[in-house]
Amino acid sequence: MKKRTIPIIATVIFILLLASVATNVAADETTSVLVNPANVESDACDTVSIMIETDDPQGIGSATMTLVYDPTVVDYNGKVADGDLGGVTINENPVGTLTMVAATGASPGPTGTVKFVELEFCPVGDPGECSDLDLTVTELTDGTIGNPQVIVPDSVTDGEFCILNGAVIVCGDVAPYPDGDGMIGMGDVTHLLNHVGYPAGYPVEERTGDVNCDGRIDMGDVILLLNRVGDPAKYPLGCCEE
């Protein structure tokens, strides 16, 4: 009986060593989630991206996050572009809280610097006001097929949008005249269309209405603005948005 003691002890030690090695390998994998850039200072609409930095060998399989902002200071103007996980579904409820979900069918998923989504915000508050962009990761999983593993981020970095001193000029923000409302929507498209037909009854500032920057306001501007509302990433508004 005593002769069996040494092999048993050796086996236990070997198992403990394997567990220690596995723990050390897992500990070396890091994942961070951040708003980029962390600080936006602008007097016009600007974009931020949500990024995931990871060295997990299985990459990122899916992500669910929320972003909370102050709607009295900035307005969410839409998704500019999806990221490396594919299409991102965004639901805003209540106003000021964005819930974002995306999943990739690839295995392993994207790794390294992973772009989740790009968003546009427009200032609606007073110069000097700031809104936090509070980011929360609800769930993050890796790209393991059939049995995705939950990833707990090592860090989550929020962002901030501050309104610069000076007039807020948003390209395409033609209604209500003359100052607009700080964002672009179908109300602006309708006002611009009416302006083309009846300029005196529906005045427009050229700096915001000439969205294709050809020196005049006509149906070309109306069509471009309509397309911009439907797909901001595909239809930028020319020189007045630069």
C-alpha positions as CSV (number, residue, x, y, z in Angstrom):
1,M,0.0,0.0,0.0
2,K,2.8,2.4,0.8
3,K,4.4,2.0,-2.6
4,R,1.3,3.5,-4.3
5,T,1.6,6.7,-2.3
6,I,4.4,8.3,-4.4
7,P,2.7,7.9,-7.8
8,I,-0.5,9.3,-6.4
9,I,1.3,12.3,-4.9
10,A,3.2,12.8,-8.2
11,T,-0.1,12.7,-10.2
12,V,-1.7,15.3,-7.9
13,I,1.3,17.6,-8.2
14,F,1.2,17.2,-12.0
15,I,-2.5,18.2,-12.2
16,L,-1.9,21.2,-10.0
17,L,1.0,22.3,-12.2
18,L,-1.2,22.0,-15.3
19,A,-3.9,24.1,-13.6
20,S,-1.4,26.7,-12.6
21,V,-0.1,27.0,-16.2
22,A,-3.7,27.2,-17.6
23,T,-4.5,30.0,-15.1
24,N,-1.4,31.9,-16.0
25,V,-2.2,31.7,-19.7
26,A,-5.8,32.9,-19.1
27,A,-4.5,35.7,-17.0
28,D,-2.3,37.0,-19.9
29,E,-5.4,37.6,-22.0
30,T,-6.8,41.1,-21.7
31,T,-9.8,42.8,-23.0
32,S,-10.7,46.5,-22.8
33,V,-13.7,48.4,-24.1
34,L,-13.6,52.2,-24.8
35,V,-15.3,55.2,-26.3
36,N,-12.9,56.7,-28.9
37,P,-12.1,59.5,-28.8
38,A,-12.7,59.7,-25.1
39,N,-13.2,63.5,-25.3
40,V,-15.0,65.3,-28.1
41,E,-15.0,69.1,-28.2
42,S,-17.1,70.5,-31.0
43,D,-19.7,73.1,-32.0
44,A,-21.1,70.8,-34.7
45,C,-22.1,67.2,-35.1
46,D,-19.2,64.7,-34.5
47,T,-18.7,61.0,-34.3
48,V,-17.4,58.6,-31.7
49,S,-16.6,54.9,-32.0
50,I,-16.9,52.1,-29.5
51,M,-13.8,50.0,-29.7
52,I,-12.8,46.6,-28.2
53,E,-9.1,45.8,-27.6
54,T,-8.5,42.1,-27.0
55,D,-5.9,39.4,-27.4
56,D,-8.3,36.6,-26.8
57,P,-7.3,33.9,-29.3
58,Q,-11.0,33.1,-30.0
59,G,-11.7,36.8,-30.7
60,I,-15.0,38.5,-30.1
61,G,-18.2,36.7,-31.0
62,S,-20.9,39.0,-29.7
63,A,-21.5,42.1,-27.7
64,T,-24.3,43.9,-25.9
65,M,-23.7,47.4,-24.6
66,T,-25.5,50.5,-23.4
67,L,-24.4,54.1,-23.9
68,V,-26.1,56.8,-21.8
69,Y,-25.9,60.5,-22.7
70,D,-27.6,63.7,-21.6
71,P,-30.2,64.6,-24.3
72,T,-30.4,68.2,-23.1
73,V,-26.8,68.6,-24.1
74,V,-26.4,66.4,-27.2
75,D,-28.7,64.5,-29.5
76,Y,-28.0,61.1,-31.0
77,N,-28.1,61.7,-34.7
78,G,-27.8,58.1,-35.9
79,K,-25.4,55.2,-36.6
80,V,-22.7,56.2,-39.0
81,A,-21.2,52.7,-39.6
82,D,-21.3,49.2,-38.3
83,G,-18.1,47.6,-37.1
84,D,-16.2,44.3,-37.3
85,L,-19.0,42.3,-35.7
86,G,-21.4,43.1,-38.6
87,G,-24.7,44.8,-38.3
88,V,-25.4,46.6,-35.0
89,T,-29.0,46.8,-33.8
90,I,-29.6,50.0,-31.8
91,N,-32.6,50.7,-29.7
92,E,-33.1,54.0,-27.8
93,N,-35.4,53.6,-24.9
94,P,-35.7,55.9,-22.9
95,V,-34.3,58.9,-24.8
96,G,-30.7,59.2,-23.8
97,T,-30.1,55.4,-23.4
98,L,-28.8,53.4,-26.4
99,T,-28.8,49.6,-26.3
100,M,-26.6,48.1,-28.9
101,V,-26.3,44.5,-29.9
102,A,-24.1,42.7,-32.6
103,A,-22.9,39.2,-33.2
104,T,-20.5,37.7,-35.8
105,G,-20.9,34.3,-37.3
106,A,-17.2,33.9,-37.7
107,S,-15.1,31.6,-35.5
108,P,-12.7,32.7,-34.2
109,G,-14.1,36.2,-34.1
110,P,-12.2,39.3,-34.8
111,T,-9.3,40.0,-32.4
112,G,-6.8,42.8,-31.8
113,T,-8.4,46.2,-32.3
114,V,-12.1,45.5,-33.0
115,K,-14.5,48.3,-34.0
116,F,-18.0,47.8,-32.6
117,V,-19.9,50.7,-34.0
118,E,-19.5,54.4,-35.0
119,L,-22.2,56.9,-33.8
120,E,-22.9,60.5,-34.5
121,F,-24.0,63.1,-31.8
122,C,-25.0,66.7,-32.4
123,P,-24.9,69.5,-29.8
124,V,-28.2,70.9,-28.7
125,G,-27.2,72.5,-25.4
126,D,-25.4,75.7,-24.6
127,P,-21.7,76.4,-25.4
128,G,-19.5,75.1,-22.6
129,E,-21.9,72.3,-21.6
130,C,-20.7,68.7,-21.5
131,S,-22.4,65.3,-21.6
132,D,-20.9,62.1,-20.3
133,L,-21.0,59.2,-22.7
134,D,-21.4,56.4,-20.1
135,L,-20.6,53.0,-21.5
136,T,-21.7,49.7,-19.9
137,V,-20.9,46.3,-21.2
138,T,-23.9,44.1,-20.6
139,E,-22.5,40.9,-22.2
140,L,-19.3,40.1,-24.2
141,T,-18.6,36.6,-25.5
142,D,-15.8,35.1,-27.5
143,G,-16.0,33.4,-30.9
144,T,-16.0,29.7,-29.7
145,I,-18.5,27.7,-31.9
146,G,-21.3,26.1,-30.0
147,N,-20.1,27.1,-26.6
148,P,-19.1,30.8,-26.5
149,Q,-17.3,31.9,-23.4
150,V,-18.2,35.0,-21.5
151,I,-15.5,37.7,-21.5
152,V,-15.3,40.0,-18.5
153,P,-13.5,43.2,-19.7
154,D,-10.5,44.3,-17.7
155,S,-11.5,47.9,-18.2
156,V,-14.3,50.0,-19.7
157,T,-13.6,53.7,-20.6
158,D,-16.4,56.2,-20.9
159,G,-16.4,59.3,-23.2
160,E,-17.5,62.9,-23.0
161,F,-18.9,65.4,-25.6
162,C,-18.4,69.1,-24.8
163,I,-19.9,72.0,-26.8
164,L,-17.4,74.5,-27.9
165,N,-18.1,78.2,-27.5
166,G,-19.5,79.7,-30.7
167,A,-22.5,79.2,-33.0
168,V,-23.6,75.7,-33.6
169,I,-23.8,75.1,-37.3
170,V,-25.1,71.7,-38.5
171,C,-25.0,71.1,-42.2
172,G,-28.5,70.4,-43.5
173,D,-30.2,71.6,-40.3
174,V,-32.4,74.1,-42.1
175,A,-35.6,73.9,-39.9
176,P,-36.8,75.7,-38.0
177,Y,-35.4,78.8,-39.6
178,P,-33.0,80.4,-39.0
179,D,-31.1,78.5,-36.2
180,G,-32.4,74.9,-36.7
181,D,-32.7,72.5,-33.9
182,G,-29.2,71.0,-33.9
183,M,-30.0,67.8,-35.8
184,I,-30.9,66.5,-39.2
185,G,-34.3,64.8,-39.9
186,M,-37.2,64.6,-42.3
187,G,-38.4,68.1,-41.1
188,D,-35.3,69.6,-42.7
189,V,-35.9,67.6,-45.9
190,T,-39.5,68.9,-46.1
191,H,-38.4,72.5,-45.4
192,L,-35.7,72.4,-48.0
193,L,-38.1,71.0,-50.6
194,N,-40.6,73.7,-49.8
195,H,-37.8,76.3,-50.1
196,V,-37.0,75.1,-53.6
197,G,-40.6,75.6,-54.6
198,Y,-41.3,78.8,-52.7
199,P,-38.1,80.5,-51.4
200,A,-39.8,83.5,-49.9
201,G,-42.2,81.4,-47.8
202,Y,-39.5,78.9,-46.6
203,P,-36.2,80.8,-46.1
204,V,-33.0,78.8,-45.8
205,E,-29.5,79.8,-44.8
206,E,-27.2,79.0,-47.7
207,R,-24.4,77.7,-45.3
208,T,-26.7,75.0,-44.1
209,G,-29.0,74.4,-47.1
210,D,-26.4,74.1,-49.9
211,V,-25.5,70.6,-48.8
212,N,-23.8,69.5,-52.0
213,C,-21.8,72.8,-52.0
214,D,-22.3,73.8,-55.7
215,G,-23.2,77.4,-54.9
216,R,-27.0,77.1,-55.2
217,I,-29.9,75.4,-53.4
218,D,-32.0,73.2,-55.7
219,M,-33.4,69.7,-55.9
220,G,-29.9,68.2,-55.9
221,D,-29.6,69.4,-52.3
222,V,-33.0,68.0,-51.4
223,I,-32.2,64.6,-52.8
224,L,-28.8,64.5,-51.1
225,L,-30.3,65.5,-47.7
226,L,-33.0,62.9,-48.0
227,N,-30.4,60.2,-48.7
228,R,-28.3,61.5,-45.9
229,V,-31.2,61.1,-43.4
230,G,-31.6,57.5,-44.6
231,D,-28.0,56.4,-44.7
232,P,-25.5,58.9,-43.1
233,A,-22.4,56.8,-43.9
234,K,-23.1,56.5,-47.6
235,Y,-24.2,60.1,-48.2
236,P,-22.0,62.7,-46.6
237,L,-23.0,66.3,-47.1
238,G,-20.1,67.6,-49.1
239,C,-18.0,70.6,-48.1
240,C,-20.4,72.1,-45.5
241,E,-20.0,69.0,-43.3
242,E,-16.2,69.1,-43.3
